[in-house]
């Protein structure tokens, strides 16, 4: 069972996380999540235990335990959600320009160009 350990102090080290799970022989791995650029703690970790009974015992013992004046949050890890790019409701795209005002013969270019200026730029968007 994979466990999530949250609300860790940013001063927590990878070794301290491993020490938390040292008493559980079925611990396969225990790793602190770190920033890939600065290598500093991100405030949470994951541990994997091969025995579900030991994993549940670790949850019971470590959840709400105060470490560095912070109450730990320990529970079964949920699968990582897939990230969607482009925002919600329509993918984050802007509306079409519908003309754009580049045609000097038009009085109103439409789209974002609300004024149909002769210079061919977009003008004010607001």
N, C-alpha and C positions, 0 to 999 in steps of 0.2 A: 504494500500500500504506500502511495506517495503522500507525504504530509507537507503542508504549508505552515511555515513558522513566520508570523508577522509581528509588527510593532517592535522590531529589534532596534536597539540603539545604533546610530550610525558609527559608533566606536566598536561595535561587535566585530570580532574577527572570525575567519573561517575555522580556526582551531577551536574557538569557544563553541561554535555550533556543533562541531564534531564531538566535543566533550559532553554536550547535552545528551547525545545519543549513545555514548560509550557504554552505558549499562545495558543496552539492548543488543544482544548478540546477533539478532537478525538484521541489523542495520547494514544495508548495502552501500548507501552513500548519504552524506550530509554535506550540503554545500551552500555557502552564503552567496546571494545574488549580488554582483558588483557591477558598477558602471564600466562599460568596455573601454572608455577613454581615460577615466581618472583612476580606475581600479578601487574606488571607494564603495563602501557598503550602500546598498539601495534600501536597507531597512527590513529585508525579509530573506528567508532561506527556504530550501526544500530538503527533505530527508526521505529516503526510500527504505522501507523495512519489508523484508520478505515474509514475515509472520504477521498476520492481521491482528492476532491477540496482543502481541507486543506493541504494534502500532496504536491500537486502541488504548493500551496502558500508557503509552507515551503521551497521547492526547489528554488523557485524564490527569496525568501528573504535571505536564508542562503548560496546559492551557490556563490562563490567568495567573501564571507564576510571575512574580515580580523580579525582573532582572534589570539592573541599572535604572531603577525607579520607573520602569515601564512594564505594564502587564502584557505578557506575550499572548498572541492569538495563535493557537495551534489547532488545525483541523485537517480533514482529508482534502488534498489538493484537487481542484476542479481542472478539467482540460482547458488548455489555453484557447481563448476565443480567436477566431480568424479575424484579422484586421481587414477592414474594407477601406479602400482609398477613394477619395473624391467627395466625401461628405454624404449626407443623407438627402433624400427627396430630390432626385434628379441628377445625382452625380457631381454636384458642385459646379456645373458649367454656367456661364453667363448667357443671357438671352442673345439671339442673333442681332447683328447690327442693322440689318434691313436697310441698306443704302449707305449709311455712314456719312453722307454729306460731301463726298468727294466730287460729285457732279455739280459743276458751277451753275448749271441751268435750273437746279432745283431750289425751291425756297425753303423746304423743310426736308432734311435728310432722313429723319426717322431713327429708330434704334436709340442708341445713347446720344447721338448728336441732335440735341433738341434745340435747334436754332438755325441750322443750315448755313453756317458761315462759309465764306468764300475761300478761306485759307486751306481747307482740306483736313484740318485737324479735328479731333473728336469733340472739342469744346468741353463744356462742363458736364459732368456726369450726375450732378445733384440738382 
